[in-house]
């Protein structure tokens, strides 16, 4: 689940004055964060515009920060198209983790995980590689509301659902709200 804290963390990767194009779903919250930042080197475009191929994209933009990949029906095709439209850019992508315990809890009570293709960590490297990007890092963004376990197994309760977590690797997957993927064009 991408929240304001994750967006702030991603934006903090870029010192003031660093040229950056932010591509995110309309209403994702970046407009307010960018207004607060007041950095003329940063532009904002709606994900659906870029996905539809509407409007120009500066081919020389050195950095693209993307959110909403999991809401696209064909994320690999989108990434390949973005690679063509921004051939020199380093890509920073906030990806919601479909294995996040809060996302799974919401799913069980009827909220969809994503509009397009929910993603988990093991899908990220093949997805980016298949679209012509070389993943440099896949950094987990941990949900601070999921406490570290003093001893396993534990039960994480989300609403009416309880998830039994028996090992540290599963707890890490469940506690990761999102990933920040950093990739260069191949």
Secondary structure as UniProt FT lines:
FT   HELIX           4..11
FT   TURN            12..13
FT   TURN            16..17
FT   STRAND          20..24
FT   TURN            26..27
FT   HELIX           30..37
FT   TURN            40..41
FT   STRAND          42..46
FT   HELIX           47..52
FT   TURN            59..60
FT   STRAND          63..67
FT   HELIX           69..71
FT   TURN            73..74
FT   HELIX           75..85
FT   TURN            86..88
FT   STRAND          90..97
FT   TURN            98..99
FT   HELIX           101..108
FT   TURN            109..110
FT   HELIX           121..130
FT   TURN            131..132
FT   STRAND          133..142
FT   TURN            144..145
FT   STRAND          154..158
FT   TURN            159..160
FT   STRAND          161..165
FT   HELIX           168..175
FT   STRAND          176..185
//
